[in-house]
Amino acid sequence: MRRLPEHEPGLPDSRSAARYLFWLVRRSRLTVVVAAILAIIWMGCQSLAPAMVGKAVDAAVTYDSRELARWTLLLLGVGTVQAIAGIMRHRFAVTNWLGAAFRTVQVVVRQANRLGATLPRRLDAGEVVAIGTSDISHIGSAVDLVSRGIGSLLAVGMVTVLLLRISVPLGMIVLIGVPIMMVVVGLLIGPLHRRQRAYRTLQGRLTGQAADLVSGLRVLRGVGGEPIIAARYRAASQALRAAGVRTAKVEALLEAAQVLLPGVFLVLLTWLGARSAWKGEITVGQLVSFYAYAAFLVAPLRQLTEAVDKITRGHVSSRRVVAMLTVEPELTEPDDPVPLPAGELRDQESGVCVPAGLMTAIVAALPSDAARIADRLGRYADGSTLGGVPLATGDLAEVRERILVADNDARLFAGRLMSDLDPYATGALPEALEVAAATGIVDGLPDGVASVVAERGQSFSGGQQQRLRLARALIVNPEVLILVEPTNAVDAHTEALIADRLRAARSGRTTVVCTSSPLLLSRADQVCYVENGQLVAAGPHQDLLRSTPGYARMVLREDQP
């Protein structure tokens, strides 16, 4: 399987939201430049059209048919170029939006792949979900507005020059008024930035809380905790609503400014132009041009204010992406990894030893101790050796390829069952289903392995999910397979079948089972009993029943003295 690169090429190591946006623009620089050029042509043609209309009107007033025809044809040509440039600009704008949005998705997925087990420990699920649902849209819009903003800015400059040639006072109004308008808009950006950031934070937390609530709904109903959690969610939802209202107030002011300020320019320029025409300072055609320029300026000025708004939103969203990108894995790659030999797998902290090629069971007085040992044996935490060589000195990719940890936190993905269990079509699915006693599950589905699985496998019972997850782990057939409570949700008959078949299927390969099930323990070559995180005894199941009272009480479910 091809490995994804840990870092996107050119992604700045010293990351900030602004640098990340700049990196996205640089990665799409060709389409951004083309879109900017097309935007300049598009807006430039629009800015030239009023002047041509004015010339044509003056030619009509003076009954100069040749001049009228010439300006009419020029206007037609400019309109045609404007239409073509506008269509192509929009196509490239969509390309830039999609490129920035989905490149962000790629970066986030690569970072999630790099973080591995660190991801759920350091980041809320809601934070990651918010990136894929709302933040990519704002980031894509920010990159898209770069080209449109450049075109609008140059269009305003061109109109200012044209107005200055006709009337210096009118040109000065635009030259001075545009910076004033941008300053007014800028005064709203700071409060909006802060409120959007607070809203995004609350939104991420609430999304994570909702995901936890949905996944644990059955348990909550079972213990009667549903009203309490619902009240907490309701309070958090109201806090998010209040934050949204506060943000919307500033956004409403910004939207009003985007309409009001260009409208003021339209009224002012029209009034001054009409006065100049009344006094005879400009011609009728120039008056028409002034009105057209005033109406035209509404679009680029609104786009400039919109660009400030969108880039601010993109900056806020980029901060969330950058916050994820700056998280470092808890397990670091060695500078000079060494090859890992085959041999005994040993947990240095507890003293548990797993002989190569055998089936070893781990029983702990506290199940959490067994889970921590499994984490260390699979190098989700440091402290284990393979063949006498510390796993921390080997390449992490090699460890993941040779050692697989399968626990009950694993999920079935939405989609067709075949792609979930055996995405590379290795042909090992029938045998794996037989070992996991899951053949009947697949046979009972309408379309067999082609059936569509609901999100998180919710269409299956807990025991069915457990058997399907075991089949998926067996298909990988790693050198070392570590199973954490693989049968605690199945009945005794099925568990006995799985125990016998698992031992036969994994013959000659190393298998570790963290369990307290007598059926699995009786099939293991060796059992390690752990108390207080330390190995107390090791040996065959029957020997430990006779020699270790604590083990016997644990396995036989006897009451503690």
N, C-alpha and C positions, 0 to 999 in steps of 0.2 A: 504494500500500500504506500502511495507517495505521501511523504511527510510535508505538511505545510510549513513554510518558513516561520520562524519565531517572530521576525520583525519584517514589516513591509519595507521594501527598498526605499531608502531616502527618508524614512520617518525620523524626525529629529529626536535625539536622545534626551535633550533638555526640553521637555514638552511643555507647552502652554497652549491655551485655547487659540490664541492668535496665530501661533506658529503652526498649529494643526490645520487651521483653515488655509493658511498660506501653502502648506504642504499639499492639501487637496487641490488648490488652484494650480500649483506647479505640476502635479501629476496629470492634470487635464489641460495643461497649458496650450496644446495645439487647438483643441476645440474651444477653449476659453478665448484665445486670441482671434480665432475665426469668428466666433459669436460676437466679440467686441467690434471687429471690423464691420461685420454685417449690421450691428446695431448703430454704428457710426453712419454707415451709408443710409440705413433706414431712417434714422432721425435727421440726418443731413438733408435728405430729399424732402422730408416733411418741413424742415425749416426753410428750404428754398421755395417751396410751393407758394406761400403767401406773397413773396416778392414777385413771382411770375404772374400770379393772379392780379396783383396791383398794376403791373405793366400792361397786362391784357385789358384791364378796365380802362386805363388811360388811353390805350390805343383805340378802344371802342368809343370813348368820349370824343376823341379827335377825328373819328371816322377814318383811321389809318388801317385799312383792311390787311395790308401786307404785314404790318407789325402785329396786328391781332392774330393773324394766321401763324406767324412765327412763334409768338409766345404761347399760343394754344398748343402747337406741336411740341414745343419744349416741355410744356406742362404735362402733356400726355406721356412723353418719354420719361420724365422724372417720376410720374405716377407709376409707370410700369416698373421702373427700377425699384421704386419704393415697395411695390407689392411683392416682387421677387425676393428682395432683401428681407422683407418682413417675414415671409414664409420660411426662408432658410434660417433666419435668426431664431425663429421660434423652435425649429427643429434642433438646432445646436444648443439652444437654451435647455430644452428637455434632456438632451444628451448630457449636458453638464450637471443638471439636477440629478439624473439617475446615476451618473458616474460618481458624484460625491456621496450620494446616499448609500449606494451599494458598496462603494469602496470602504465606507465606514463600517458597514456590516461585515465585510471581509476582515478588516482590522480587528474588530471586536471578537469575531469568531476565532481568529488566530490567537488573540490574547487569552480567550477562554480556554482554548486548547493548551496553551502554554501554562496557564495557571493550574489547570487540572483540579486536584482536590483542594487547592488553596481558594478557588473561586467562591464556593458557598461559605467558607469561613470568614472571608474578608469583605464580601459584597452581598448586599441584599438582592434577592431575586427580582424585586421590583425595580432596582436601579438598572439591571441588565435589560429587563423587559421594556423599560421606558426608552432605552436607546433605540431599540428596534421598532417601537410603535410611534413615537412622536419626534424624537431627537433627530433621526435621519432626515425627516422632512424639513426641519428647520435648517439643518446643515446644508442640504441640497439647495434650498432656496437662497442661502447666503452666497454660495458659489455661483449660482445662476445670476444673482443680482450684480455680480462684479462686472460682467459684460454689459448688461443693460444700464448700470450706473455710469459706466464710461461713456456710452453712447448718449445718455441724457445730459451728462455734464458738458460734453462737446457741443451738443445741440444748443444748450443754453448759451454757451460762449459764442456760437455762430450767430444766434439771434441777437445777442447783445451787440456784436460788431455791426450787423445789418441795421439795427435800430440807431446806433451811434452815427452811422453814415447818413441816415435820414433826419434824425433829430437827436441832438446831444442830450437834452433833458430827459427824453424818453429812454434813451440808452443807459443813462446814469441811474435811472430808477431800477432797471433790471440789474445793473452792475452792483449797486449798493443793496438792493432789496433781497437778492438771493442769499448773500452771506448772513443777513439779518434773520431771514427765515430759517436757515440751517442752525443758527445759534438758538433760536426759539425751540426748534425741534430737539436740539441737543440737550436743552434743559430738562426735557422730559425723559431722555434716554437713561440717565443715572437712576432715578427712582424706578423706572420700568425694569431696568437690569436687575436691581436688587429684589424687586417683588417677583420677577420671573424666576430668579434663582431659588428663592424661598418656596415658591409654588412647585418647582420641579422637584425639590427635595421632599416635600410633603407628598407629592404624587408618587414618587418612587417608593416611599415607605408604605403608603396605602396599597399600592399594587402588590408589594411583597406580602403585606398582611392579608390581602385578599387571596393570594396564592396559597399561603399557609392555611387559611381558613377553609378553603375548598378541599385541600388535600387531607385535612384532619377532621372533616365534618362528621364522619361516622364515629370517630373516637369522642368528639365533643358531645354528640348526642348520647353516646353510651354513658358518659360520666355526668351528664346534666350540665355541661359547661357552655352550651350553646347560647343561652341568654346573656351570660357575662361577656363572652367574646363578641356577640352581636352588638352589645352596648358599647364596647370599646371601639369596634369598627365604626359604629354610628358617630361616636365622638370624633374620631379621626377624620371621617368623611366630612363632618361639619366644619372641622378646622381647615380642610382642603377647600371647601366651598368658600369659606371666608377669605382665604388667601387668594382664591380665584377672583372673587369680587374686587378685592383690593388691586389685583393686577389689571382687571378689566377696566377699572376707573382710569388708570393711567393710559391704557391702550385706547380707551375712548377719547381721551384728550388728544392723543397722538393722531388718531384717525380724523378727529375734527380739525386739527391743525393741517393735516394733509389736504383737506378740502377747503378750509377757510383761507389759508395763506395764498395758495394759487388763485383762489377766487378774488381776493383783494387785488392781486396783480391784474387780473382780467378787467375788473371794474376801473381801476386807476388808469391803466393804459388806454382803455377805450374812451374814458372821459377826457384825458389829456389829448388824445388823438383827435377827438371830435372838436375840442377847442382850437387845436392847431388848424384843422381844416376850415373851421368857421372864420378864423382870422386870415385864411389864405396862405398860411405858411407851408401847407402841404397840399398835394393834389387829392382828388377823390380816390384815385387808385391807391395812393399811399395810405389814405384813411382805411380803405378796405384791407390793405396789407397789415396795418397796425392792429385792426380788430382780429385778423386771422392769426397774427403773431401772439396776441394776447390769449386767444383761445388755444393756440398750439402749446403755449408755455405751460398750460395746466398739466399736460401729460408728463413732460420731462421733470417738472418740479415735483409732481406727485411721486414720480419714480425715484427721485433723489431722496425724498423723505421716506419712501417705502424702503429704499436700500438701507438707510440708517436703521430702520426698524428691523428688517430681516437680518441684517448682519449682526445686530445686537442679539436677536433670538438665536441665531446660529452660534454666536459666541457663548451664550449661556449653555446651549446644548453641547457644544464642544468641550466645555468644562467637565461635563459628566463623562464624555468619552475619554478625555485626558486623565480624569481621576481613575478610570479603570486601567488605562494603559500604564499608569505609574505604579500599579500594584505589582510587586515582585513575588514570584513563587516562594513558598516556604522552603522548598527543596531546590537547591541550586545545583547546576551542572558543575562537575569538577573541571578545572582548567586543563588537565591532562588525563582524561579518562583511561582506565586500564581495562583490558579484557577480563570478563568474569568467568572463572572456570566452572565446570560442573562439580557437584559434590553436596555436602551437607549444608543445609540452611539453618542458621543459628540466630536466635534472638539474644543479644548480649545482655539486655536488661533483665529479662526474666529467667534466662538459662534454658529456654526451650530449644531442643535440637530436633530437626526434621531430617531423617536419613533420606538420601537420594533413592528414588525408585520405589518408595514404600508409601502406604497410606497411613498418615498420622492424624490422630484426633487430639484436640485441645479442649479440656474441660476446665473452666474457671469458676471459683466460688462466686465471683461477680462477673456476669456476662460482659461488662464493659472492659474488664481486664483482657478477656479473649479477643475483643474487637481491637484493642490497642496493640496486642501482639500481632494480630493479622496485619494491621497498618504497618508495623515495623518490618514484618517479613516481606511485605509487598513494596516496601520503601515508599510508603506514604508518610512515614516518619523515619528518621535515622536511628540506627542502632542494631542492624543485622548484618550478617556476613553470609557469603555463598562460597563454599569451598575454601573458607579461611580468609577470603578477600572481602573487605567491607563493601556493601552495596553502594555506599555513598561515593566510592571512588570509581564506580563504573558509569558508563553512559546511561542516562535515564531512559532513553529510548530502548536500549538493549534490555534494561530491567523490565520495562513494560511489555516487551515482546516475549520475554522468557517467563515472567511471573504474572499471573492474572489473579486479582482479588475480586471475587463476586460475592456481594452481600445483599441484604434485603432492601438497601436504599436504591439499588439499580431499578431502572424504569423500562417499561416497554414503550416504544415510540409509536406515534400515530402513523398510519400508513398500512401497506400490505404486510401481512405477517412474515412472508418469505423474506422481504427486504429487511425486516427487523431482526430475524433470527440468523439468516445466512445471506447477507447482502452481496457476497462475492461468489455465491453459487458454487460452493466447494464440493457439493454432493454428499456432505456428511450429515445433512439434516435428518434423514430417516433414522439413522443409527442413534443420533443424539436424542431424538424424540423418544425412541424406544428405551434408552437408558434412563431418561428423566420421567418415564411413565406418562408421557404427554401425547402419545400417538392418538389416544382416544379423544383428546381435546381438539386436535386438528381435524380428525375425521368427523367430529360433530359440527364443524363449521360449514356454512353453505357452500363456500368455494375453496375449502381446504386451506392450504398455505397461501392462496391468492386472496383470502378474505381480508377485509380492511379492519385494522385494529383501532379502537377508539383511543383518544388521548390517555396516556399513562396506563393503557391496558384496562381501562375501567369496565370493559365489557366482560372481563374474566373475573372469577372469584380470586381471593387471596391465594389459595392453594394452587389454582391453575396458573396464576402469574408466576408463582415460585417455580413451578415445574418448567414453564417456558423459559424463564431466566436461566435455569440450570442447563437446559438444552442449548441455549445460546452460548453459555460458557464452555460447554463440552465441544461445540463445533470448532472453537478456536484451538482446542487441544494443545495448551501451552506446556512447556517443560515442567512448570510448577503451577498447580491450580490450588488456590486457597478459597475455600467456601465457608461463609459465615452463616450459620443456622440455615442450611439449604432446605430443610424439610419440616420446620416447626409449624407449618400451616397445612400439612397434609395428614391424612388418616394413617393409622398404624399399618394397614395392609399395603398401601401405596409406598409408605416409607420403607418397608421391608424389601419391596421390589427394587426401589431406587438404591438401597444399600448394597444389595447383591450385584446389581448391574453396574453400579459405579465402580466397585472394586475391580470387576472384570474388565471394564472398559478402560480404566486407568492403570492397568497392570504394566509394571515396568517404568511408570512415570510417577513423579512426586505429586502427592495429593495431601492437602491439609484441610481438615474439617473441624471448624469450631462449633461444637455442639455438646449437648448433654443427653442426647437420645441414646438409650441402650441399644437400639437396633443398629445405629451407625457405629457406635463404640465397639460393639461385638465383632464388627467386620474389619476394624482397623488393625494394622500390624502393630501399632504402638499408640498408647494413650499417654498424654502429658496432663497431669493434674496441677493446677495453679491456684495458690491462695495468696492474697495480698500482693498480687503481681509477681510472685516468685514461684518457680517450679518446685513442687513438693515431692512428687513421685512420677515415675515413668515406667511403662511396661504394658503387657497385654491387659485387656479389659478385665478378664477373670482374676488375674493376679492382683490387680489394684482393688477389686471388690473385697478380696480377702485380707489384704495387707494395709489398706488405707481407709480408716473409718470415715474420714471426711468425704472422700470420694464416693464411698458407698452411700452415705446419706444424700449426697448431691444427686447421684444418678438414680437411686431408687426412690427419690422424693420422700425420704423419711424426715420426721420432725427433728429439729436440732435439739440436743440435750440442754 
